[in-house]
Every structure is written in C-alpha cells, then in structure tokens.
Amino acid sequence: MIYFKFVVLAMVISFGSNVMAAETPKAQLQATMERVMAVTRTFRSASDFADNKDRLRQIILPRFDFSEMARRSLGNRWSTLAGREKEFVAAFLQFAEASYMNALGSYRGETMTYGREQVNENFAEVDTQVLGRGEPAPVTYKLHLVGDDWKVYDVIIDNVSVVSNFRSQFGRILQTASIDELMRRLREKGAQG
C-alpha cells in the first residue's frame, strides 16, 4: 500500500511538473515557434512557402491575440468603432497575418534562442534572438494570459514595438481618412500579402 501511494505521488509530481513547465509563457511560445521553424526549414523555393501558408496559419494564429493587437494598435480611437470592433479586427487580422507571413517567407535557415522570461501576474515578456544572417536580431514577445494560454499581443523587434508602429501608421492615416478607409487599406494590403 505504501509503495502504491509512493508511485501515485511520484506520478503526480512528475505529471504536475511537466504541466507547470508547459504552462510558462516561454515554454508555450517556444513550442509554437519550434513548430513554425520546423515547417520553414523545409522551404526550398517560393512555392514551398505558398504551399505551406495554411499549415503555418494553423500553428501561428492560436498563439497570437489579434483582437488585443488591433485594440492596442488603434489606441484611443478604439472607442470610436462603436459596435464595429469585429469588423476592424477582421481587417487588422488580414493585414497583420499577411505581414507576418511575408516575414516567414524570407526565412533562410535562421534559428531562435530564448532568453529572459519576465512574468508579472497575467502579463509576460520573453526575450529571444534570431540567429543566422548577420548580427543577432533581438525580438521580445509581449504576452498576456487568456484562459490557460499565453498569447502574444505585441512583438518588439530591435527595440521597436510592432503595435506602436501600427498605432503611428494608423494615426497618420486617420488624420485625413475615415475608419472605413483605414479598414479598406488594411484589407487591401492583406490581400496583396
């Protein structure tokens, strides 16, 4: 009986420690990025990338919170959407997905290393470096907890926030154009991607 309790306790501790490790922002991000890199390593031509877009989409989309990215990218203008938030998020997703996919299309054997992980309640940052061509490129992923998943809501590349960059671009457009025009442009750029 004591042996049985010991085995059960050992299994719980072992299982629990694996679950705990898998739940960290760094572990979840790394698992996603390693799946992406495994696909991109097979690319030999532009057609390989085109043939694998859907597969990459299925890996990437669950790890990113495009609704939160869209909200942060629009900044204080988010409240002007008044019931059209889903429409804006759909246009933003099309645009952001095309941008991210284009970056993956230029993959040429780079690797990623994972550094510091900083967690503050439901928010986290994971520092990475992309190694390959030229100098290592620092990339920091900002994540927040959604249910049991850590989802990316911003990416900082060479100290430049993607969300801040989008917010600046959108702000310039909205100085002279309507939100409808911004969404039209986002969909158009997404369709070109």
Contacts in CASP RR format, 6 or more apart in sequence:
PFRMAT RR
TARGET T0000
AUTHOR 0000-0000-0000
METHOD contacts of the structure
MODEL  1
MIYFKFVVLAMVISFGSNVMAAETPKAQLQATMERVMAVTRTFRSASDFA
DNKDRLRQIILPRFDFSEMARRSLGNRWSTLAGREKEFVAAFLQFAEASY
MNALGSYRGETMTYGREQVNENFAEVDTQVLGRGEPAPVTYKLHLVGDDW
KVYDVIIDNVSVVSNFRSQFGRILQTASIDELMRRLREKGAQG
21 27 0 8 1.000
22 28 0 8 1.000
22 31 0 8 1.000
23 148 0 8 1.000
24 117 0 8 1.000
24 119 0 8 1.000
24 150 0 8 1.000
25 117 0 8 1.000
25 119 0 8 1.000
25 124 0 8 1.000
25 126 0 8 1.000
25 141 0 8 1.000
25 143 0 8 1.000
25 150 0 8 1.000
26 114 0 8 1.000
26 115 0 8 1.000
26 117 0 8 1.000
26 124 0 8 1.000
26 126 0 8 1.000
28 63 0 8 1.000
28 149 0 8 1.000
28 150 0 8 1.000
29 63 0 8 1.000
29 114 0 8 1.000
29 126 0 8 1.000
29 128 0 8 1.000
29 141 0 8 1.000
29 143 0 8 1.000
29 150 0 8 1.000
29 152 0 8 1.000
30 114 0 8 1.000
32 59 0 8 1.000
32 60 0 8 1.000
32 62 0 8 1.000
32 63 0 8 1.000
33 112 0 8 1.000
33 128 0 8 1.000
35 59 0 8 1.000
36 56 0 8 1.000
36 59 0 8 1.000
36 60 0 8 1.000
36 104 0 8 1.000
37 111 0 8 1.000
37 112 0 8 1.000
39 52 0 8 1.000
39 55 0 8 1.000
39 56 0 8 1.000
39 59 0 8 1.000
40 49 0 8 1.000
40 52 0 8 1.000
40 56 0 8 1.000
40 104 0 8 1.000
40 105 0 8 1.000
40 107 0 8 1.000
40 109 0 8 1.000
41 109 0 8 1.000
42 48 0 8 1.000
42 52 0 8 1.000
43 49 0 8 1.000
43 52 0 8 1.000
43 105 0 8 1.000
43 107 0 8 1.000
46 105 0 8 1.000
49 104 0 8 1.000
49 105 0 8 1.000
53 101 0 8 1.000
56 101 0 8 1.000
56 104 0 8 1.000
57 97 0 8 1.000
57 101 0 8 1.000
60 100 0 8 1.000
61 97 0 8 1.000
62 149 0 8 1.000
63 149 0 8 1.000
63 151 0 8 1.000
63 152 0 8 1.000
64 96 0 8 1.000
64 151 0 8 1.000
64 152 0 8 1.000
64 153 0 8 1.000
65 144 0 8 1.000
65 146 0 8 1.000
65 151 0 8 1.000
65 152 0 8 1.000
65 153 0 8 1.000
66 89 0 8 1.000
66 92 0 8 1.000
66 93 0 8 1.000
66 96 0 8 1.000
66 97 0 8 1.000
67 85 0 8 1.000
67 89 0 8 1.000
68 144 0 8 1.000
68 151 0 8 1.000
68 153 0 8 1.000
69 92 0 8 1.000
69 96 0 8 1.000
69 152 0 8 1.000
69 153 0 8 1.000
69 154 0 8 1.000
69 162 0 8 1.000
69 163 0 8 1.000
69 166 0 8 1.000
70 88 0 8 1.000
70 89 0 8 1.000
70 92 0 8 1.000
70 93 0 8 1.000
70 96 0 8 1.000
71 78 0 8 1.000
71 85 0 8 1.000
72 153 0 8 1.000
72 154 0 8 1.000
72 163 0 8 1.000
72 167 0 8 1.000
73 92 0 8 1.000
73 163 0 8 1.000
73 166 0 8 1.000
73 167 0 8 1.000
73 170 0 8 1.000
74 81 0 8 1.000
74 88 0 8 1.000
74 167 0 8 1.000
74 170 0 8 1.000
75 167 0 8 1.000
77 170 0 8 1.000
77 171 0 8 1.000
77 174 0 8 1.000
77 179 0 8 1.000
78 85 0 8 1.000
80 179 0 8 1.000
81 87 0 8 1.000
81 88 0 8 1.000
81 179 0 8 1.000
84 179 0 8 1.000
87 183 0 8 1.000
88 179 0 8 1.000
88 183 0 8 1.000
91 182 0 8 1.000
91 183 0 8 1.000
91 184 0 8 1.000
91 186 0 8 1.000
91 187 0 8 1.000
92 186 0 8 1.000
94 186 0 8 1.000
94 187 0 8 1.000
94 190 0 8 1.000
94 191 0 8 1.000
95 186 0 8 1.000
95 187 0 8 1.000
95 189 0 8 1.000
95 190 0 8 1.000
97 190 0 8 1.000
98 189 0 8 1.000
98 190 0 8 1.000
98 191 0 8 1.000
98 192 0 8 1.000
98 193 0 8 1.000
99 190 0 8 1.000
99 193 0 8 1.000
101 193 0 8 1.000
102 193 0 8 1.000
108 132 0 8 1.000
108 133 0 8 1.000
109 132 0 8 1.000
110 130 0 8 1.000
110 131 0 8 1.000
110 132 0 8 1.000
110 133 0 8 1.000
111 130 0 8 1.000
111 131 0 8 1.000
111 132 0 8 1.000
112 128 0 8 1.000
112 129 0 8 1.000
112 130 0 8 1.000
112 131 0 8 1.000
112 139 0 8 1.000
113 128 0 8 1.000
113 129 0 8 1.000
113 131 0 8 1.000
114 126 0 8 1.000
114 127 0 8 1.000
114 128 0 8 1.000
115 126 0 8 1.000
115 127 0 8 1.000
115 128 0 8 1.000
115 129 0 8 1.000
116 125 0 8 1.000
116 126 0 8 1.000
116 127 0 8 1.000
117 124 0 8 1.000
117 125 0 8 1.000
117 126 0 8 1.000
117 127 0 8 1.000
118 124 0 8 1.000
118 125 0 8 1.000
118 126 0 8 1.000
122 144 0 8 1.000
122 145 0 8 1.000
123 142 0 8 1.000
123 143 0 8 1.000
123 144 0 8 1.000
123 145 0 8 1.000
124 142 0 8 1.000
124 143 0 8 1.000
124 144 0 8 1.000
124 145 0 8 1.000
124 150 0 8 1.000
125 140 0 8 1.000
125 141 0 8 1.000
125 142 0 8 1.000
125 143 0 8 1.000
126 140 0 8 1.000
126 141 0 8 1.000
126 143 0 8 1.000
127 138 0 8 1.000
127 139 0 8 1.000
127 140 0 8 1.000
128 138 0 8 1.000
128 139 0 8 1.000
128 140 0 8 1.000
128 141 0 8 1.000
129 136 0 8 1.000
129 137 0 8 1.000
129 138 0 8 1.000
129 139 0 8 1.000
130 136 0 8 1.000
130 137 0 8 1.000
130 139 0 8 1.000
137 157 0 8 1.000
137 158 0 8 1.000
138 157 0 8 1.000
138 158 0 8 1.000
138 159 0 8 1.000
139 155 0 8 1.000
139 156 0 8 1.000
139 157 0 8 1.000
140 155 0 8 1.000
140 156 0 8 1.000
141 152 0 8 1.000
141 154 0 8 1.000
141 155 0 8 1.000
141 156 0 8 1.000
142 152 0 8 1.000
142 153 0 8 1.000
142 154 0 8 1.000
142 155 0 8 1.000
142 156 0 8 1.000
143 150 0 8 1.000
143 151 0 8 1.000
143 152 0 8 1.000
143 153 0 8 1.000
144 150 0 8 1.000
144 151 0 8 1.000
144 153 0 8 1.000
145 151 0 8 1.000
153 163 0 8 1.000
154 161 0 8 1.000
154 162 0 8 1.000
154 163 0 8 1.000
155 161 0 8 1.000
155 162 0 8 1.000
156 162 0 8 1.000
170 182 0 8 1.000
173 181 0 8 1.000
173 182 0 8 1.000
173 185 0 8 1.000
174 182 0 8 1.000
177 185 0 8 1.000
END
